[in-house]
Amino acid sequence: MTELGILLYQRLQSAPLFRYALVGVEVDEFRTYSELIEESSTLAFPGLVLAETVWQAVGSSSAFTPFSPRYVWKLYEGEVYKPLMASPDLKSKLNELLAVG
């Protein structure tokens, strides 16, 4: 997943104009531009790319650094696979194991 994320960010550096982008398997913190603006006080998502105009509209947080001309981002950290958190079945099996002790 991290490799795919890097490929997407490489494409974004030369993509046609866009407002924002975020790589993730389940990117559900916000889905629309209005949700992004509403959540602007807590924009701490690693990998979030914002057009400079959007970044300025949400307060120009110093947590963002240049990404490409006219864009800033919060550095992408890659994906972390946590199978025990991602799979209810594995989590259940772990809980059963812990209950035995």
Secondary structure, 3 states (H helix, E strand, C coil): CHHHHHHHHHHHCCCCCCCEECCCCCCCCCCCHHHHHHCHHHCCCCCCEEEHHHHHHCCCCCCCEEEECCEEECCCCCCCCCHHHHCHHHHHHHHHHHHHC
